[in-house]
Amino acid sequence: MYNIKSNLIAVLFLVVGYSSTGFAQAESFEFTLQEAQNYAIKNSYMSINADKDVQIADNKVLETIGTGLPQINASGSFQRYVQTPLSLIPADVFGGPEGEFAEIFLGTEMQAGANLRVDQLLFSGSYIVGLQAAKTYLQISKNDKKKTEIEVKNIVTVAYGNALVALRNIEILKGNVKSLEQSAFEIGELYKNGFAEEQDKDQIELTLANVKNAQEQAVRTLDVVNNQLKFILGMDISSTLNLTDDLKTVTSISTSQEYLSKEFDVSSHIDYQIISTQEKATSLLLKQQKSTALPSLSAFYNLSSNAFANEFDFLDNKRFYNGQLVGLNLNIPLFSGFGRMTRIQQARLNVEKIEVAKKQVEQQLTIEAANSKSQYTFALSQYNTTEGNLDLAQRIYDKTKIKYEEGISSSLELTQANNQLLQSQSRYISSAFQLIQAKSNLDKALNQ
């Protein structure tokens, strides 16, 4: 995608707070998904830098305005001759021989002076265009900030959902471990009394060991995704973060399809607004190049004051001689060696390029919106299917376990039912995360 500004993302140092005792004081946070998004918009590294870019652009506008205001400069000087320069004058002026010259020193050995100059721009085509360009630059920064906010919300949604998936996975595996431990204990007792085969006992113990290992891995994964979420939010990773929304709540939010039937308005999309502002900026660059052919006019006022002495006694009521000067400066560009013409042609070609890029962005956004709707529809269908399959797998496992306890089913059938349940749980969690991600991508594509 055509983009003039590319420095949206930078890395800032983490700020660690200290208590009055000198020890690090970890903070504690509790966020719903909405609260996490709002916090990240204000505190994430991307958001902070985007806000700084707006401030920089705002100051750039003031800087440009300032070039058209009076420019006042003051200077002072002191000089002393190390070797006195001499002048030659006809000697007969002082009664000397005619045709000869006398060497004399004109002036004093020391000189001190002060100078005040005021310049005021009266007319400049480049300055007028520059003001418009500065305001457009500010709008580009504001658009980038808005785009950053949308991206931050998208990233937070996915990271928050990832953390909820990890939590839910731990809960499911914890329940499986508890159930398998009970089954393993029962089979162990039956084996001790000769009512179960060793193979049945070993099979259950193997399944239990695998599920415990998966649970330990899930716990480690949760630490990783939590730290990732803290980083995205702009929090210190030593802080405590509690998520108050659960996976069911977030996925239920993601099942809304009200806006799927709405017609996509590309002009309201932030990327289209950005390229439109860039088109305006490129047109102003062409206008600025053309304005360099216009004359410029400025006025000036100069006040100077100088004193002369053979000793450094300028502060002893020494007389200063003042001089004042006012005037106008008119600059008329006549010929630039064809440089101006080629620069104008380059700027015109850039305008044509941005027009092509704008059309490209329009088509790309339309395609992305259609693709995101399709992917979301598929993810929602997958989620509903896996949710139903999970309920079915749970019922199958519960019935198989009852039959096993009654001696009707074998341990192999129980293990198969348990593995089927684990697979259904894994697919359900995966589809829930894919749904959250698809909904977030759809919101971004539709500029929600």
DASULHU-V981613 format. One record per helix or strand of 3 or more residues. SS is the DSSP state (helix for helix, strand for strand). FROM is the first residue (numbers start at 1). TO is the last residue. If there is no record, write none. Layout:
# DASULHU-V981613
ss=SS from=FROM to=TO
ss=SS from=FROM to=TO
This chain:
# DASULHU-V981613
ss=strand from=28 to=31
ss=helix from=33 to=43
ss=helix from=45 to=66
ss=strand from=71 to=80
ss=strand from=87 to=90
ss=helix from=91 to=94
ss=strand from=101 to=104
ss=strand from=110 to=123
ss=helix from=125 to=192
ss=helix from=198 to=233
ss=strand from=240 to=243
ss=helix from=247 to=253
ss=helix from=258 to=261
ss=helix from=266 to=268
ss=helix from=270 to=291
ss=strand from=296 to=309
ss=strand from=321 to=331
ss=helix from=339 to=405
ss=helix from=411 to=445
